[in-house]
Amino acid sequence: MPWLATAKDWARRIKRDVIALWIAAHDVRTPVLAKILAAIVAAYALSPLDLIPDFIPVLGYLDDLIIVPLGIILAVRLIPAPLMMEFRAAALLREQRPVSRAGLAIVIAIWIAAFAYLVSRFGSLSFGG
C-alpha cells in the first residue's frame, strides 16, 4: 500500500524535524524568533504529556496531526536553509530522542490553570435537590 509508506515517511520526517528544532533552539546561530518558536514546538512535541490527551475523540489527535506539524513548518521556514540542513543531519545521528521537562511543566501548568478556572467559575453550582 503506497499510502502507508508515504505516511511512515511523513512520520519519520516529523520526528527528525522535532529533534532538529530542539537542536536549533540550543544553537547560537539560530535567529532569535526562530529559536523561540523552535523551542516552543520542540518542548511541546517532546513532552511526555499532550495538552489534549489522545483518548479524547478527534480532539486528542488534533495536536499530533495538525498543530505540531504546522508549528514545525513555521519554525523551519524561520531557520536559514543551510542551518536547517545541518540540524536535520545532526538529528539523524542522535541515538535517543530528547525529552522535554519544560514542555511537561507547561502542559501541567495549563491543566492546573484550566482546572482552577473551572472550579472558580462553576465550583459553587449545586447539582442536588
HELIX and SHEET records of a PDB file:
HELIX    1   1 PRO A    2  ALA A   25  1                                  24    
HELIX    2   2 VAL A   32  LEU A   46  1                                  15    
HELIX    3   3 LEU A   59  LEU A   62  1                                   4    
HELIX    4   4 ASP A   63  ILE A   67  3                                   5    
HELIX    5   5 VAL A   68  LEU A   78  1                                  11    
HELIX    6   6 ALA A   81  LEU A   93  1                                  13    
HELIX    7   7 ARG A  101  PHE A  122  1                                  22    
END                                                                             
